[in-house]
Amino acid sequence: MMRNSADDIRRRYADRLAQGENETFRTSLYTGSTASMEEKKKGPRFNGLFFLFQIMMSVCLFLGAGILFKNDSELSAKGQSLIKKMYHSEFQFAAAKKWYENQFGKPLALLPEKQIEPGKNATAANKNEDYAQPASGRVYESFETNGKGIMMETGKTSNVDTVKEGYVIFIGKKKDLGNTVVIQHSNGEESWYGELDSIDPDVKLYSYMESKKHLGKVTPNKDGKTGKFYFALKKGNTFVDPSKVIPFE
């Protein structure tokens, strides 16, 4: 009888012990899954060191480009040319704008629509407005002589205007051309305006220019009575004769 009582006590103790272990397991399982769910809610941890590294690299690249453009060595000139090609030539700003307008229309209140006079043929108007004259004057150095563009003689204080709408992709000095502005057009062409005495302060890099807008002033000739400037058209990597596109005097 005593033996049965002892066995019964041991069995009850084992059952209670097993029940306690199961309860502990369920508690740990619940708390563990809850913690896991909380971690998922928080999402991936923010890597501050990697973000700081990215900022430092960006600053270094920016400063490096600035130093490169301040240096006049031959090696720096090659680097400058590469950067300009990447940011200017390879991205067709005007072409991208034209594609956007064809797909989504012109942005509201950004570009005024051109008005055609009543009774005027729209096709003829567009054809005449393809290329405007950059300035009134005569060609005194032809494309055949120059090989890249033409030299024009004008009044000594004449303005030089854009021949077609587009984006300014270069402002500065070019070898043998002095002060120069280059405009990129939506068809991929470029118009070059060189030998400028001054450039209008409103002309900024990457700014959009409408047709017949002032770019700058011609350079006065030594006679004190006339002025001169250089003009060229470039299609792809080739210069073409502007006189075959624009009717000069």
MOMONOR-V357335 format. One record per run of one state. SS is the DSSP state (@ for helix, = for strand, . for the rest). FROM is the first residue (numbers start at 1). TO is the last residue. Records with the same first field share a line. If there is no record, write none. Layout:
SS=FROM-TO ; FROM-TO
//
This chain:
.=1-1 ; 43-47 ; 71-73 ; 90-92 ; 105-121 ; 129-137 ; 142-142 ; 147-149 ; 156-158 ; 162-165 ; 175-177 ; 185-188 ; 200-207 ; 210-213 ; 221-225 ; 236-237 ; 241-241 ; 245-249
@=2-42 ; 48-70 ; 74-89 ; 93-104 ; 122-128 ; 143-146 ; 242-244
==138-141 ; 150-155 ; 159-161 ; 166-174 ; 178-184 ; 189-199 ; 208-209 ; 214-220 ; 226-235 ; 238-240
//
